[in-house]
Amino acid sequence: MKEEQANYPCDLCQLPVGRHPFQRQFNHETKWFCCLGCTNVYAILLESGVIDSGEDIRETEIFKRSLQLGLISTGRTQSTKKSTLEIPQGTPTEEALIQVSGMWCSSCAWLIEHALSNERGVVSAEAFFASDLVKVRYCPQYLPPDRITQRIKQLGYQASEYTGDNEAAQTERRDLILRLGIAGFLWLNIMTLSTALYVGYFEQINESLARFLPFVLMALAAPVIFFSAKTIMQLAWQGFINRTVRMETLLGLGILAAYVYSSIQAFRGETHVYFDTASAIVTLVLLGKLIERGAKERTSKAITMLYRLMPKKVRLYAGGLEKFVSIEALSVDDIFVVKAGERIPADGVVVEGASHTDESLLTGESSPIAKGIDSPVVSGSVNVSSVLHIRATKVGNDTTLAQIIRLVEHALSSRSAIERTVDKVSRIFVPGVIVVAVSTFAICWLGGFTNLGDALMRAITVLVIACPCALGMATPLAITAAIGAASRSGILVSDSRVLETIRKVDVVILDKTGTITEGNFALLDFDIQPETVMLENFIPTIALQLQNSLQPPVSENLSDGIFKTHYLPMLAGLERCSEHPLGRAVINYAEHENIDITEAREVQIHKGLGITGKISNKRIFIGNRKLAESEARLSGSQFLESANQWERQGRTVAFFGWQGAIKGVLAFGDQVKPEARQVVNDLRARGIKTLIVSGDAQDTTAWITKQVGADEFIAEALPDDKTQVIERLQQQGKVVAMIGDGINDAPALAKADLGIAVGSGADLAMRAAAMVLMSNSLTKVIEAFEISRKTWRVVRQNLFWAFVYNTLSISLAVTGVLNPLLAAAAMLLSSLSVIGNSQRLSASLQKRK
């Protein structure tokens, strides 16, 4: 009846209502719907009178709008192979991260993916063996969130929403230890009695007692098979129900075959039984799984460690009093207190006190950082020395630490291309092993080469030794270890595929400001009229500092006080609306000179060009040559000579003026990062071409390129130009990496094969990049390349030995050289070799740090 009911058409969209339809009474008439969305839309149409009017409901505006919003299904024909509804484009979706207990191999991950993908409302599903996580993107209008965990539980696993708490993992570990302990204890007893029986230790006992001993062994083996191996049997059975052959299928067949055959032998009065073999397989498999569990926990401990950095309480300061409250009660602009030794619970700005903070677990930098009034602090860092009063600027999921956690979660819940390939091979490999085992049994027994018992043992040996445990762990364990090591070094990888992409990079594109240079601009010079004084006399403090840090030394002339009294208030008022580093330099200079800043209105920011606005009914502009040419006549300007000279010295130039006339030109200085040249040289040594793409002038960009030794440069590039450069290189077959830090870099970071954002940059740039460097140092780029190189060397080693092991071991099992006990031990050793090699990678990366 349910099967017939599932094919009823929905009274709104006409799709089959499925096994779990929605039933509602309208005007004393029963209506059937496929989802809650269709139910609600039908009610709205009925109340509006559309249905009673006889009008085609599909032509109504309500129906079309509901269809567009994804409230109802599309009405397209469903595939007979997939029960999911085709979700209309633009339908709101959400992402769930599920913690799963009981995933024993990559086949488990595939089964979960396959089952969830056939759930109506699921857009995509990915399961990850190495981290025991399942990432599901679904449409909540079609699928309630609890249905996801219910479906996973139906497959024989435990599932719950991922919170970073490892309590579920610890429960699974304790259960595994209990089952292993019982299996190991009983196996030792079974081995002792079996040895005595086989060797003839009890040959003087009467025949009836000798016949009774196999039943004792059968009783001792029963808890091993039906309790300790319960998880294996359940997963094998669930695989059978879902028509999937998996690793547990091989183990379950081998264990049950040995136990059932031995039980039959016992009832026949035979003493040649294999209860010890069945128990040995269970014990060694559980031991291997316990070791794997520990390896997975160690390699994915980075995310657990990050969760532990998040304080649960905050010392809120209000009305002159301190009180502990839950972290959820903290709001933006609240003042909170952090004492020495405590972790900072939210991003903020220091409003009282002076101290040092340890940000090593976030940035990888070991030296404490001095903090005073107006200094920014980040959540998760430790206040080292004295009390700080901090005003919260970002709380909850908006904090830096929360963003880091999301990036690492995403990386642990992503899969590289080689992992997908290995998974496909494993799904073909397991059924092939069953065919080989059955063929071995048939040929050896029916062909008369061995007796029934020996033929069965050979088949069992093939099943046990060919379990692709090592093959399934070869890649994910190494990648997870690399992601953890990278995060501890202040390199956040948001997608595991990055580690595979980075080793293929041919060209690295570097943004100039904030990436190659420090991004801390200062106003060095300006030209507005012939009367000038020396820079040292005009802004002595700033000038002396910059002359000591910049190359070549500043020796330019400045104009008189007209600039400060007449021009600077207007320019600072305009730049106050900008987040550009040059704008901040103008504001800093104005504040240093105690200038009263004029308020601007109708401000418009021109990306990659500059800024315009109105002050005292004057349309004022400040920007690069392109903006100056569009706002005024630049050719023949008296300021071009000064601008060209400054640009040849590596300075950044900005023209300003109003009412169609250029009134002056500003020169800004920025310091090249000391490690930039070495990084460029290291990239060249790896055969990677470097290209600087900047919105700055031709001469300025050329000077910077020469300073760092890059191969080429492109100047006066708008944000869209950067994207076009990347597209052009990709069309030439190049794998392109983009390194940037600003909002203008976000499109290019997203377009590149590998986007790398420096952590000092804008949040938008960080979200667009697949890799984030939490410190401002470019040396992390080389460290990322080195992590990738070592990771894929270990992955190749793991895969090589896993394939060699399976190929050689199956051959030995077929010929009878190995028995099931040796097969189980060999399977354990193969898993240990992969685990050990992956842990060696983790230790190597930690040592490098």
Number of C-alpha atoms within 10 A of each C-alpha: 5 9 9 9 15 16 13 18 16 22 17 23 22 17 20 21 21 21 14 12 17 17 15 14 9 11 8 7 7 10 16 21 26 28 24 17 19 26 21 14 18 24 13 15 17 16 11 12 11 16 15 10 10 8 11 10 18 12 9 12 10 17 22 14 12 15 23 16 15 22 25 29 25 18 15 11 11 14 10 7 7 12 15 18 23 18 22 15 11 9 16 14 16 12 16 15 19 22 24 26 19 18 22 23 24 27 26 23 21 22 22 22 20 17 16 26 21 17 21 19 23 24 20 16 21 21 29 25 26 30 22 24 25 27 22 23 17 27 21 16 18 24 16 11 16 10 12 21 19 14 16 21 16 11 19 18 20 18 21 18 16 18 12 15 13 14 10 16 17 13 12 17 17 13 13 19 17 13 22 23 17 15 28 21 13 22 25 14 15 25 17 12 18 21 13 13 17 13 9 11 11 14 12 8 10 9 10 9 10 17 16 14 16 27 18 13 24 21 14 20 26 17 17 27 24 13 15 26 24 16 20 24 21 17 23 23 19 20 21 13 11 13 10 20 23 29 29 25 25 25 27 25 18 25 27 16 18 24 23 16 16 26 21 12 18 21 13 10 15 14 19 14 22 27 28 26 26 25 30 27 29 27 27 22 22 24 20 20 21 18 16 23 20 12 20 21 20 17 24 24 18 24 22 16 15 20 17 13 19 19 16 11 15 22 21 21 17 11 5 5 8 14 12 12 13 12 18 11 12 21 15 14 14 16 21 25 21 20 17 15 15 17 21 26 30 32 24 26 23 23 17 14 13 17 19 19 24 21 23 19 19 24 20 20 18 11 11 16 15 13 18 16 15 13 13 16 26 22 24 27 25 24 24 19 15 14 18 24 21 28 24 24 19 20 23 20 12 12 20 21 24 18 16 23 23 15 23 24 23 17 23 29 25 19 21 17 12 14 22 14 10 19 19 14 14 22 18 13 18 23 17 13 20 20 13 17 28 18 14 23 24 16 14 22 17 13 10 11 11 15 12 15 17 16 24 23 26 27 29 32 29 33 30 33 30 29 25 28 25 27 27 26 27 29 27 26 29 27 32 27 27 29 30 26 27 26 25 22 26 22 27 30 28 25 22 24 19 20 24 18 17 21 17 14 19 18 21 25 27 23 23 24 23 23 23 27 18 16 21 15 25 23 25 25 25 24 23 20 15 10 10 16 14 15 20 17 11 17 17 11 11 16 20 14 10 19 16 11 14 15 16 11 13 20 13 17 19 24 19 17 13 11 16 16 12 10 16 22 19 22 26 26 23 30 26 18 19 17 13 20 19 27 24 20 20 24 24 16 19 20 13 12 12 10 15 14 17 15 16 23 15 10 18 15 18 11 14 21 21 24 23 27 23 19 19 11 10 12 18 24 30 26 25 22 21 15 21 24 15 10 22 18 12 18 10 8 13 16 20 16 10 17 24 16 13 22 21 17 18 28 30 24 25 24 26 26 22 19 13 15 16 23 18 21 22 25 23 22 27 25 21 22 17 14 13 20 19 15 20 24 17 15 20 17 10 13 12 18 19 22 19 23 26 24 22 26 24 18 20 22 25 21 16 22 23 14 14 20 17 24 14 14 20 19 18 19 19 18 20 14 18 25 20 15 18 24 17 12 15 16 10 9 10 16 20 25 24 28 28 30 30 23 20 21 27 24 18 29 31 19 20 25 22 24 29 29 31 26 23 19 22 18 16 16 28 32 18 20 30 24 28 30 29 24 21 18 19 21 16 21 20 16 17 22 17 15 25 22 15 17 25 18 13 22 23 13 16 27 19 13 17 22 14 11 19 20 12 11 20 23 13 18 26 23 12 19 12 21 21 27 21 18 25 27 18 19 25 22 15 23 23 17 16 28 23 14 18 29 20 15 24 27 14 14 22 15 9 12 13
